[in-house]
Amino acid sequence: MTINNEASHNNHGLGLILRALKHRNYRLFFFGQGTSLIGTWMQQVAISWLVYNMTGSKFYLGLVSFCGQIPVLLASAIAGVCADHWPRRRIVIITQILAMIQAFVLTALVFYQTINLTWIILLSILMGFINAFDMPARQAFVYEMVDNKEDLSNAIALNSLIFNMARLIGPSIAGFVIAMAGETACFFINGVSFLAVIYSLAAMRLTLFGGPKHNGTMVAGIKDGLAYAFGFVPIRSILIYTAMTSLVAMPYVLMPVFAKDILHGDSRILGFLMGSIGLGAFIGAIYLARRKSVQGLEMVVVVAACVFAVGTIGFALSRNLWLSLLLAALPGFGMMVQMASINTILQSIVDDDKRGRVMSLHVTAFIGIAPLGSLLAGVIAEYLGAPGTLLLSGLLSIVVASFFARKLPLIRRLIHPIYVRKGIIPEVAAGLNTATQFSAEAKD
């Protein structure tokens, strides 16, 4: 009875959600990265608040976001080849150290009151290049942290869980810290928080070095990665959908405008709004972590896109704080579930020796295209206002999701054999095992 109870708990309770934490290396990463991400979100909120207070311009909000993300578009192809050539842990440790230095430089500039928009843009560009090399390597590195590949999808979901837990906690803390101690404290806390993830990476004991590695030239590696990704319809469709979504569905850059001008609040209201988005994303991450299989995630992407659109449209029309906080959770849920589901599908179907390059293309589509969306949002907001811009964002998101939905039958048909080959579809895997046993018994 005890054994059955324990099995039931592991299959249906908290053990199911957190099953990837049984792997020591991933457990270290989970807590180290979770700590660091809280600081990262604090810094992001503090920068947006600082820029809007300095300039009062919606355009400059979009410009700073653009400068922080456009390097991902420019450098991710090279970063993907690096992630398939050099040890991924080493790459991630180096990027985390550089990000820590960036946070401390920002701290010093604000503390000594020498900060200006030029410095913010330059440091944002620097952070963008750091992220361009960090994200593909870090996402591909998850594969090496999990010894049992059946837990890979859960590990990816837990990555989203800690990211959005930090998005829930970090902005809420940042709002109060800014009000009490100013933006400097947020930047300093972020710098210190990197020590947690650097320690967790250094303490890992790896037994797997990421499978086959690319040993050709940089140009050849980029060409091979592009040919592989865009030559396979499911990967190509997912990457195009992600890029289109990033272009039309990135309204977060305008949150300071809603906090200050629409809802007539201060930095604490901004923190609450960002925290509400994080809460919705956190709930979405729990939902994905409870799933036992990647099968069916294609349809989940479409449903989540509709949730995002409805929430964004409702938020754009709301003028009540409590209703806005409630509605802000829906875009958080929708965007997180979409992107985490897409990440899981890609990690499940991609060849191991091209994992870094495919993930770099995913990062380019998601993060690299986002600055164009942020800049576009800033420009449109100058003419339509922030509410009109978000309303347009929600409507365009529905259009993009409808195009992806039309591709679903073909995508499912093409990825089904891969799921069967890798044993991802439980009933098929069980059937194959049974057939193998019968065959062995017949030979005996």
C-alpha positions as CSV (number, residue, x, y, z in Angstrom):
1,M,0.0,0.0,0.0
2,T,2.9,2.4,0.8
3,I,4.5,1.7,-2.5
4,N,1.3,2.3,-4.4
5,N,0.7,5.5,-2.5
6,E,4.2,6.8,-3.3
7,A,3.8,5.9,-6.9
8,S,0.5,7.7,-7.0
9,H,2.0,10.7,-5.4
10,N,4.9,10.7,-8.0
11,N,2.5,10.3,-10.9
12,H,-0.2,12.7,-9.9
13,G,1.0,15.1,-7.2
14,L,3.9,17.5,-6.6
15,G,6.3,14.7,-7.6
16,L,4.9,14.8,-11.1
17,I,5.4,18.6,-11.4
18,L,8.9,18.6,-10.0
19,R,10.2,15.2,-11.3
20,A,13.2,16.7,-13.1
21,L,14.6,17.9,-9.8
22,K,15.6,14.3,-8.9
23,H,18.6,15.0,-11.2
24,R,21.4,16.7,-9.1
25,N,22.7,18.9,-11.9
26,Y,19.3,20.2,-12.9
27,R,18.4,20.7,-9.3
28,L,21.5,22.9,-8.8
29,F,20.6,24.9,-11.9
30,F,17.0,25.3,-10.9
31,F,17.7,27.0,-7.7
32,G,20.7,29.0,-8.9
33,Q,19.0,30.2,-12.0
34,G,15.8,31.0,-10.1
35,T,17.7,33.2,-7.7
36,S,19.5,35.0,-10.5
37,L,16.3,35.6,-12.5
38,I,14.6,37.5,-9.7
39,G,17.5,40.0,-9.9
40,T,17.2,40.1,-13.7
41,W,13.5,41.0,-13.5
42,M,14.2,43.6,-10.9
43,Q,16.8,45.2,-13.2
44,Q,14.4,45.1,-16.2
45,V,11.6,46.9,-14.3
46,A,14.1,49.5,-12.9
47,I,15.5,50.3,-16.3
48,S,12.1,50.8,-17.9
49,W,11.0,53.0,-15.0
50,L,14.3,55.0,-15.1
51,V,14.0,55.6,-18.9
52,Y,10.4,56.7,-18.7
53,N,11.1,59.1,-15.8
54,M,14.2,60.5,-17.6
55,T,12.5,61.0,-21.0
56,G,8.7,60.7,-20.6
57,S,8.7,59.2,-24.0
58,K,7.0,56.0,-25.2
59,F,9.3,56.0,-28.2
60,Y,12.5,55.8,-26.0
61,L,10.9,52.9,-24.0
62,G,10.7,51.0,-27.3
63,L,14.1,52.2,-28.4
64,V,15.9,50.9,-25.2
65,S,14.1,47.6,-25.5
66,F,15.0,47.4,-29.2
67,C,18.7,48.0,-28.4
68,G,18.7,45.3,-25.7
69,Q,17.3,42.7,-28.0
70,I,18.5,43.4,-31.5
71,P,22.0,41.9,-30.9
72,V,20.2,38.6,-30.4
73,L,19.0,38.8,-34.0
74,L,22.5,39.7,-35.2
75,A,24.5,37.2,-33.3
76,S,22.4,34.2,-32.6
77,A,23.4,32.3,-35.7
78,I,27.1,32.4,-34.6
79,A,26.1,31.7,-31.0
80,G,24.3,28.5,-32.1
81,V,27.3,27.1,-33.9
82,C,29.4,27.9,-30.8
83,A,26.8,26.0,-28.6
84,D,27.3,23.0,-30.9
85,H,31.1,23.2,-30.9
86,W,32.3,24.2,-27.4
87,P,31.2,23.0,-23.9
88,R,27.9,24.6,-23.2
89,R,28.5,24.9,-19.5
90,R,31.6,27.0,-20.1
91,I,29.7,29.3,-22.4
92,V,27.0,29.9,-19.9
93,I,29.4,30.5,-17.0
94,I,31.2,33.1,-19.1
95,T,28.0,34.9,-20.1
96,Q,26.8,35.0,-16.5
97,I,30.0,36.6,-15.4
98,L,29.8,39.2,-18.1
99,A,26.1,39.9,-17.2
100,M,27.1,40.4,-13.6
101,I,29.8,42.9,-14.6
102,Q,27.2,44.8,-16.7
103,A,24.8,45.0,-13.7
104,F,27.6,46.4,-11.4
105,V,28.6,49.0,-14.1
106,L,25.0,50.1,-14.3
107,T,24.9,50.3,-10.5
108,A,27.9,52.6,-10.3
109,L,26.7,54.9,-13.1
110,V,23.3,55.4,-11.4
111,F,24.9,55.7,-7.9
112,Y,27.3,58.4,-9.0
113,Q,24.5,60.2,-11.0
114,T,26.4,59.9,-14.3
115,I,23.8,57.8,-16.0
116,N,22.2,59.1,-19.2
117,L,20.2,57.6,-22.1
118,T,23.4,57.0,-24.1
119,W,24.9,54.8,-21.3
120,I,21.6,52.9,-20.9
121,I,21.5,52.2,-24.7
122,L,25.2,51.1,-24.8
123,L,24.8,48.8,-21.8
124,S,21.5,47.4,-23.2
125,I,23.3,46.6,-26.4
126,L,26.1,44.8,-24.4
127,M,23.5,42.8,-22.5
128,G,21.9,41.9,-25.8
129,F,25.1,40.4,-27.2
130,I,25.6,38.5,-23.9
131,N,22.1,37.1,-24.1
132,A,22.6,36.1,-27.7
133,F,25.4,33.7,-26.7
134,D,23.8,32.7,-23.4
135,M,20.3,31.6,-24.4
136,P,21.0,29.0,-27.1
137,A,23.8,27.4,-25.0
138,R,21.6,27.5,-21.8
139,Q,18.6,26.0,-23.5
140,A,20.6,23.3,-25.2
141,F,22.5,22.6,-22.0
142,V,19.3,21.5,-20.3
143,Y,19.7,18.3,-22.3
144,E,23.0,17.5,-20.6
145,M,21.7,18.2,-17.1
146,V,18.9,15.6,-17.3
147,D,20.2,12.0,-17.2
148,N,16.8,10.4,-18.0
149,K,15.6,12.0,-21.2
150,E,12.0,11.1,-20.3
151,D,12.2,14.0,-17.9
152,L,13.5,16.5,-20.5
153,S,10.0,17.9,-21.3
154,N,9.4,18.4,-17.6
155,A,12.8,20.1,-17.2
156,I,11.9,22.5,-20.0
157,A,8.6,23.2,-18.3
158,L,10.3,23.8,-15.0
159,N,12.7,26.3,-16.7
160,S,9.6,28.3,-17.6
161,L,8.3,27.8,-14.1
162,I,11.3,29.4,-12.5
163,F,11.5,32.1,-15.2
164,N,7.9,33.1,-14.5
165,M,8.2,32.6,-10.7
166,A,10.9,35.2,-10.9
167,R,8.7,37.4,-13.1
168,L,6.1,37.2,-10.4
169,I,8.5,38.0,-7.5
170,G,11.1,40.3,-9.1
171,P,8.9,43.1,-10.4
172,S,6.8,43.2,-7.2
173,I,10.0,43.5,-5.1
174,A,11.4,46.0,-7.6
175,G,8.4,48.3,-7.3
176,F,8.9,48.7,-3.6
177,V,12.7,48.8,-3.7
178,I,12.5,51.7,-6.3
179,A,10.1,53.6,-4.1
180,M,12.2,53.1,-1.0
181,A,15.9,53.1,-2.2
182,G,15.8,54.0,-5.9
183,E,16.9,52.1,-9.1
184,T,20.5,51.7,-7.9
185,A,19.5,49.1,-5.3
186,C,17.7,47.0,-8.0
187,F,20.8,47.0,-10.2
188,F,23.1,46.1,-7.3
189,I,20.8,43.2,-6.2
190,N,20.8,41.9,-9.7
191,G,24.6,41.9,-9.8
192,V,24.9,39.9,-6.6
193,S,22.2,37.4,-7.7
194,F,24.4,36.2,-10.5
195,L,26.7,34.5,-7.9
196,A,24.0,31.9,-7.3
197,V,23.8,30.6,-10.9
198,I,27.6,30.8,-11.4
199,Y,28.1,28.6,-8.3
200,S,25.4,26.2,-9.4
201,L,27.0,25.8,-12.8
202,A,30.5,25.3,-11.3
203,A,29.2,22.7,-8.8
204,M,27.7,20.4,-11.5
205,R,29.2,16.9,-12.2
206,L,28.5,16.2,-15.9
207,T,28.6,12.7,-17.4
208,L,27.3,13.7,-20.9
209,F,29.0,16.2,-23.2
210,G,26.0,17.0,-25.4
211,G,26.4,14.3,-28.0
212,P,27.9,14.8,-31.4
213,K,29.6,18.2,-32.0
214,H,30.0,20.4,-35.1
215,N,33.6,20.5,-36.1
216,G,33.4,22.4,-39.4
217,T,33.9,26.1,-40.2
218,M,31.6,28.7,-38.8
219,V,30.0,29.4,-42.2
220,A,29.4,25.7,-42.9
221,G,27.9,25.3,-39.4
222,I,25.4,28.2,-40.0
223,K,24.5,26.9,-43.5
224,D,23.9,23.3,-42.2
225,G,21.8,24.6,-39.3
226,L,19.6,26.8,-41.6
227,A,19.2,24.0,-44.2
228,Y,18.2,21.5,-41.5
229,A,15.7,23.8,-39.7
230,F,14.1,25.3,-42.8
231,G,14.1,22.1,-44.8
232,F,11.8,20.4,-42.2
233,V,8.2,21.7,-42.3
234,P,7.4,21.4,-38.6
235,I,10.6,23.3,-37.5
236,R,10.2,25.9,-40.2
237,S,6.5,26.5,-39.4
238,I,7.3,26.8,-35.7
239,L,10.1,29.3,-36.3
240,I,8.0,31.4,-38.6
241,Y,5.1,31.4,-36.2
242,T,7.3,32.4,-33.3
243,A,8.8,35.3,-35.3
244,M,5.4,36.6,-36.3
245,T,4.1,36.3,-32.7
246,S,7.2,38.2,-31.4
247,L,6.6,40.9,-33.9
248,V,2.9,41.6,-33.1
249,A,2.5,40.3,-29.5
250,M,5.0,42.0,-27.4
251,P,3.2,44.8,-25.5
252,Y,5.1,44.6,-22.2
253,V,7.3,47.5,-23.2
254,L,4.3,49.8,-22.7
255,M,3.6,48.8,-19.2
256,P,5.2,51.9,-17.6
257,V,2.7,54.0,-19.7
258,F,-0.3,52.1,-18.3
259,A,1.1,52.2,-14.8
260,K,1.7,56.0,-14.8
261,D,-0.7,57.5,-17.3
262,I,-3.6,55.2,-17.7
263,L,-3.9,53.8,-14.1
264,H,-2.3,56.9,-12.5
265,G,0.1,55.0,-10.3
266,D,3.8,54.9,-9.4
267,S,6.5,52.3,-9.6
268,R,4.6,50.0,-7.3
269,I,1.7,49.8,-9.7
270,L,4.2,48.9,-12.5
271,G,5.6,46.2,-10.2
272,F,2.0,44.8,-9.6
273,L,1.2,44.8,-13.3
274,M,4.4,43.0,-14.2
275,G,3.8,40.7,-11.2
276,S,0.3,39.9,-12.5
277,I,1.7,39.0,-15.9
278,G,4.2,36.8,-14.1
279,L,1.5,35.1,-12.0
280,G,-0.4,34.2,-15.2
281,A,2.8,32.8,-16.7
282,F,3.5,30.9,-13.5
283,I,0.1,29.2,-13.6
284,G,0.8,28.3,-17.2
285,A,4.2,26.8,-16.3
286,I,2.5,24.6,-13.6
287,Y,0.0,23.4,-16.2
288,L,2.8,22.4,-18.6
289,A,4.8,20.8,-15.8
290,R,1.9,18.5,-15.0
291,R,1.7,17.2,-18.5
292,K,3.2,13.8,-19.0
293,S,3.9,14.0,-22.7
294,V,4.8,16.4,-25.4
295,Q,2.0,14.9,-27.5
296,G,-0.8,17.4,-28.2
297,L,1.2,20.5,-27.5
298,E,0.7,21.8,-31.0
299,M,-3.0,22.4,-30.3
300,V,-2.1,23.9,-26.9
301,V,-0.1,26.5,-28.7
302,V,-3.2,27.7,-30.6
303,V,-5.4,27.8,-27.6
304,A,-2.8,29.7,-25.6
305,A,-2.5,32.2,-28.4
306,C,-6.2,32.9,-28.2
307,V,-5.9,33.4,-24.4
308,F,-3.1,35.9,-25.0
309,A,-5.2,37.8,-27.5
310,V,-8.3,38.0,-25.4
311,G,-6.3,39.1,-22.3
312,T,-4.4,41.8,-24.3
313,I,-7.6,43.2,-25.8
314,G,-9.3,43.3,-22.4
315,F,-6.3,44.9,-20.7
316,A,-6.2,47.6,-23.4
317,L,-9.8,48.5,-22.8
318,S,-9.7,48.4,-18.9
319,R,-9.3,51.6,-16.9
320,N,-9.8,49.9,-13.5
321,L,-6.7,48.8,-11.5
322,W,-8.1,45.6,-10.1
323,L,-9.6,44.5,-13.5
324,S,-6.3,45.4,-15.2
325,L,-4.4,43.3,-12.7
326,L,-6.7,40.4,-13.4
327,L,-6.6,40.7,-17.2
328,A,-2.8,41.1,-17.2
329,A,-2.5,37.5,-16.1
330,L,-4.1,36.2,-19.3
331,P,-1.3,37.5,-21.7
332,G,1.2,36.2,-19.2
333,F,-0.4,32.7,-19.3
334,G,-0.9,32.7,-23.0
335,M,2.6,33.8,-24.0
336,M,4.4,31.5,-21.6
337,V,2.4,28.4,-22.6
338,Q,2.9,29.2,-26.3
339,M,6.7,29.7,-26.1
340,A,7.4,26.9,-23.6
341,S,5.3,24.4,-25.6
342,I,7.2,25.4,-28.8
343,N,10.5,25.0,-27.0
344,T,9.5,21.5,-25.8
345,I,8.4,20.4,-29.2
346,L,11.6,21.6,-30.8
347,Q,13.8,20.0,-28.1
348,S,11.9,16.8,-28.6
349,I,12.2,16.5,-32.4
350,V,15.6,18.1,-33.1
351,D,18.8,16.0,-33.8
352,D,21.2,16.2,-30.9
353,D,24.2,17.5,-33.1
354,K,22.1,20.4,-34.3
355,R,20.4,21.3,-31.0
356,G,22.4,24.4,-30.3
357,R,21.8,25.8,-33.8
358,V,18.1,25.1,-33.9
359,M,17.7,26.7,-30.4
360,S,19.6,29.7,-31.6
361,L,17.1,30.1,-34.4
362,H,14.3,29.8,-31.9
363,V,16.0,32.5,-29.8
364,T,16.3,34.6,-32.9
365,A,12.7,34.2,-33.7
366,F,11.5,34.8,-30.2
367,I,13.9,37.3,-28.7
368,G,15.7,38.6,-31.9
369,I,12.5,39.7,-33.6
370,A,11.0,41.1,-30.4
371,P,13.0,44.4,-30.6
372,L,11.4,45.1,-33.9
373,G,8.0,44.6,-32.2
374,S,9.0,46.8,-29.3
375,L,10.2,49.6,-31.6
376,L,7.1,49.3,-33.7
377,A,4.9,49.4,-30.5
378,G,6.7,52.5,-29.4
379,V,6.2,54.2,-32.7
380,I,2.5,53.2,-33.0
381,A,1.8,54.2,-29.4
382,E,2.9,57.8,-30.3
383,Y,0.0,57.9,-32.7
384,L,-2.7,55.5,-31.4
385,G,-1.8,55.7,-27.7
386,A,-0.8,52.7,-25.6
387,P,-4.4,51.3,-25.3
388,G,-4.8,51.4,-29.1
389,T,-1.5,49.7,-29.7
390,L,-2.4,46.8,-27.3
391,L,-5.8,46.5,-28.9
392,L,-4.1,46.1,-32.3
393,S,-1.6,43.6,-30.9
394,G,-4.4,41.4,-29.6
395,L,-6.2,41.4,-33.0
396,L,-3.1,40.6,-35.0
397,S,-2.2,37.8,-32.6
398,I,-5.5,36.1,-33.5
399,V,-4.7,36.4,-37.2
400,V,-1.2,34.9,-36.7
401,A,-2.6,32.0,-34.6
402,S,-5.1,31.2,-37.4
403,F,-2.3,30.7,-39.9
404,F,-0.5,28.3,-37.6
405,A,-3.7,26.4,-36.9
406,R,-4.0,25.7,-40.6
407,K,-0.6,23.9,-40.5
408,L,-1.4,21.7,-37.6
409,P,-2.5,18.6,-39.5
410,L,0.7,18.5,-41.6
411,I,2.9,19.2,-38.5
412,R,1.3,16.4,-36.6
413,R,1.7,13.9,-39.4
414,L,5.4,14.7,-39.9
415,I,6.4,14.7,-36.2
416,H,4.5,11.6,-35.3
417,P,7.2,9.2,-36.6
418,I,9.8,11.1,-34.5
419,Y,7.8,10.7,-31.4
420,V,7.4,7.0,-32.1
421,R,11.1,6.5,-32.7
422,K,12.1,8.3,-29.5
423,G,9.4,6.6,-27.4
424,I,7.7,9.8,-26.6
425,I,4.2,8.5,-27.3
426,P,3.6,6.3,-24.3
427,E,1.1,3.8,-25.7
428,V,3.2,3.3,-28.9
429,A,6.4,2.9,-26.8
430,A,4.6,0.3,-24.6
431,G,3.4,-1.5,-27.7
432,L,6.9,-1.7,-29.1
433,N,8.3,-3.0,-25.9
434,T,5.6,-5.7,-25.7
435,A,6.2,-6.7,-29.3
436,T,9.9,-7.0,-28.6
437,Q,9.3,-9.2,-25.6
438,F,7.0,-11.5,-27.6
439,S,9.6,-11.7,-30.4
440,A,12.3,-12.7,-27.9
441,E,10.0,-15.3,-26.2
442,A,9.2,-16.8,-29.6
443,K,12.9,-17.2,-30.4
444,D,13.5,-18.9,-27.1
